[in-house]
Amino acid sequence: MKKILLDAYGIPEQVARCAEVADLPAPGPGQVLFEVLAFPINPADVWFCHGHYRLRPPLPATPGAECVGRVVAVGEGVSRVAPGDLVINLQRENWAQQRLVGENDVVRISPDLPIAQAAMLRINPPTALLMLSDLVDLQPGDWVMQNVANSAVGRWVIKLAKARGLRTLNVVRRESLFDELHSLGADACLVDGPELQQAAAAAVSGAPIRLALDAVAGQATARLAECVVDNGVVCSYGSMTGEDPVMPRAALIYRGVRLEGFMLGRFLASRTPAQIEQVYAQLAQVLLRGELQAPVAQVYSIEQIADALRHAQQGERGGKILVAPNGPFA
Ligand SMILES: NC(=O)c1ccc[n+]([C@@H]2O[C@H](COP(=O)([O-])OP(=O)(O)OC[C@H]3O[C@@H](n4cnc5c(N)ncnc54)[C@H](OP(=O)(O)O)[C@@H]3O)[C@@H](O)[C@H]2O)c1
């Protein structure tokens, strides 16, 4: 079977290669064998290839934080999934044609989910959901502010916030995105910049912003901190600049603004397997109702991994880059 291997950490399109490796064995007791139908290239995967992600396994390493697959065979004692089922994998190393994992590592999802959307279900949608539920006790009518609002996470934040009666103030890098974000349900949109505080106050008519979500870091974090109300929360969950978040002392010390970090794994870890299944079932319903289609810029074959990685690192992309390791999917 084919699998992506990194022989070194470095520039992703230079260090990732599509290798021919031995086929996987038949599943043993409690194991599930599935073929990978699609995986996205997320910013964290790019960091992983660089060797700058929190996980830096010994080489050769295989990236891939998420995927969707179809079960091929199950081992003795497996009862939660059966051959033919569509599954997402809670384990990593998914940039391959097949995966062999434990029964509890996979979550069965509806066979009616579009494959492309299912491939992007595991990480970004629950990140948006749990940041809106676990950090601040938000009430209908409250404002939530976020940067990278046109990202996959950002779009889910807009949609899920709307469903809860929350209002979103969305910060992006170009005005041409405003119409699209408004049509998703964004209540207000702004372009990031030095005047963000004044523009944000005007956009929400002076209403308090109790939560701001930051995936840019550096000075962008400081700009969000200036927009939130006293004792509000700025949540740092990513760094598209590669910088650490900057928090102004005045916000921290005088106004009691808190900087909190979010990592999906930490927040899922406090939930039972049944609660985790419930989280994914809730998010799958949004997709099944057709309320959100995370945009896809292009789908590549596994042999085209270098091109796919190059494309995934381009700014102003029209959506996610997906890879279909076993050929085109319906
Ligand atoms: N902590 C967690 O558990 C967790 C989970 C999921 C995701 N994340 C993080 O969430 C963020 C978004 O992920 P995603 O998969 O949703 O992203 P995505 O769909 O790939 O979109 C990337 C976004 O980043 C913006 N961007 C790129 N470079 C930038 C820069 N230098 N300054 C400002 N904005 C920049 C892009 O804006 P343009 O369109 O203008 O290029 C786009 O909005 C990432 O940082 C990711 O690591 C964290």
Ligand as a Chemical Component Dictionary entry (heavy atoms), coordinates in Angstrom:
data_LIG
# 
_chem_comp.id                   LIG 
_chem_comp.type                 NON-POLYMER 
_chem_comp.pdbx_formal_charge   0 
_chem_comp.three_letter_code    LIG 
# 
loop_
_chem_comp_atom.comp_id 
_chem_comp_atom.atom_id 
_chem_comp_atom.alt_atom_id 
_chem_comp_atom.type_symbol 
_chem_comp_atom.charge 
_chem_comp_atom.model_Cartn_x 
_chem_comp_atom.model_Cartn_y 
_chem_comp_atom.model_Cartn_z 
_chem_comp_atom.pdbx_ordinal 
LIG N1  N1  N 0  -6.134 24.109 19.237 1  
LIG C1  C1  C 0  -6.826 23.222 18.547 2  
LIG O1  O1  O 0  -7.276 22.202 19.092 3  
LIG C2  C2  C 0  -7.082 23.467 17.086 4  
LIG C3  C3  C 0  -7.929 22.618 16.382 5  
LIG C4  C4  C 0  -8.182 22.912 15.032 6  
LIG C5  C5  C 0  -7.568 23.992 14.440 7  
LIG N2  N2  N 1  -6.713 24.761 15.164 8  
LIG C6  C6  C 0  -6.070 25.933 14.570 9  
LIG O2  O2  O 0  -7.066 26.721 13.966 10 
LIG C7  C7  C 0  -6.491 27.518 12.945 11 
LIG C8  C8  C 0  -7.362 27.427 11.715 12 
LIG O3  O3  O 0  -7.318 26.088 11.222 13 
LIG P1  P1  P 0  -8.181 25.702 9.933  14 
LIG O4  O4  O 0  -7.895 24.296 9.601  15 
LIG O5  O5  O -1 -9.573 26.112 10.182 16 
LIG O6  O6  O 0  -7.521 26.696 8.861  17 
LIG P2  P2  P 0  -7.755 26.824 7.290  18 
LIG O7  O7  O 0  -9.140 26.471 6.935  19 
LIG O8  O8  O 0  -6.639 26.108 6.629  20 
LIG O9  O9  O 0  -7.580 28.405 7.081  21 
LIG C9  C9  C 0  -6.388 29.072 7.417  22 
LIG C10 C10 C 0  -6.747 30.476 7.864  23 
LIG O10 O10 O 0  -5.598 31.145 8.364  24 
LIG C11 C11 C 0  -5.508 32.430 7.750  25 
LIG N3  N3  N 0  -4.092 32.802 7.714  26 
LIG C12 C12 C 0  -3.100 32.138 7.092  27 
LIG N4  N4  N 0  -1.919 32.736 7.334  28 
LIG C13 C13 C 0  -2.195 33.821 8.118  29 
LIG C14 C14 C 0  -1.406 34.852 8.700  30 
LIG N5  N5  N 0  -0.076 34.886 8.534  31 
LIG N6  N6  N 0  -2.016 35.816 9.422  32 
LIG C15 C15 C 0  -3.372 35.767 9.601  33 
LIG N7  N7  N 0  -4.174 34.821 9.089  34 
LIG C16 C16 C 0  -3.582 33.863 8.352  35 
LIG C17 C17 C 0  -6.136 32.240 6.393  36 
LIG O11 O11 O 0  -6.528 33.490 5.894  37 
LIG P3  P3  P 0  -6.459 33.864 4.304  38 
LIG O12 O12 O 0  -7.655 33.232 3.672  39 
LIG O13 O13 O 0  -6.513 35.342 4.352  40 
LIG O14 O14 O 0  -5.161 33.307 3.777  41 
LIG C18 C18 C 0  -7.319 31.345 6.765  42 
LIG O15 O15 O 0  -8.354 32.128 7.326  43 
LIG C19 C19 C 0  -5.062 26.987 12.753 44 
LIG O16 O16 O 0  -4.166 27.818 13.427 45 
LIG C20 C20 C 0  -5.110 25.641 13.435 46 
LIG O17 O17 O 0  -3.846 25.224 13.909 47 
LIG C21 C21 C 0  -6.472 24.520 16.473 48 
# 
loop_
_chem_comp_bond.comp_id 
_chem_comp_bond.atom_id_1 
_chem_comp_bond.atom_id_2 
_chem_comp_bond.value_order 
_chem_comp_bond.pdbx_ordinal 
LIG N1  C1  SING 1  
LIG C1  O1  DOUB 2  
LIG C1  C2  SING 3  
LIG C2  C3  SING 4  
LIG C2  C21 DOUB 5  
LIG C3  C4  DOUB 6  
LIG C4  C5  SING 7  
LIG C5  N2  DOUB 8  
LIG N2  C6  SING 9  
LIG N2  C21 SING 10 
LIG C6  O2  SING 11 
LIG C6  C20 SING 12 
LIG O2  C7  SING 13 
LIG C7  C8  SING 14 
LIG C7  C19 SING 15 
LIG C8  O3  SING 16 
LIG O3  P1  SING 17 
LIG P1  O4  DOUB 18 
LIG P1  O5  SING 19 
LIG P1  O6  SING 20 
LIG O6  P2  SING 21 
LIG P2  O7  DOUB 22 
LIG P2  O8  SING 23 
LIG P2  O9  SING 24 
LIG O9  C9  SING 25 
LIG C9  C10 SING 26 
LIG C10 O10 SING 27 
LIG C10 C18 SING 28 
LIG O10 C11 SING 29 
LIG C11 N3  SING 30 
LIG C11 C17 SING 31 
LIG N3  C12 SING 32 
LIG N3  C16 SING 33 
LIG C12 N4  DOUB 34 
LIG N4  C13 SING 35 
LIG C13 C14 SING 36 
LIG C13 C16 DOUB 37 
LIG C14 N5  SING 38 
LIG C14 N6  DOUB 39 
LIG N6  C15 SING 40 
LIG C15 N7  DOUB 41 
LIG N7  C16 SING 42 
LIG C17 O11 SING 43 
LIG C17 C18 SING 44 
LIG O11 P3  SING 45 
LIG P3  O12 DOUB 46 
LIG P3  O13 SING 47 
LIG P3  O14 SING 48 
LIG C18 O15 SING 49 
LIG C19 O16 SING 50 
LIG C19 C20 SING 51 
LIG C20 O17 SING 52 
# 
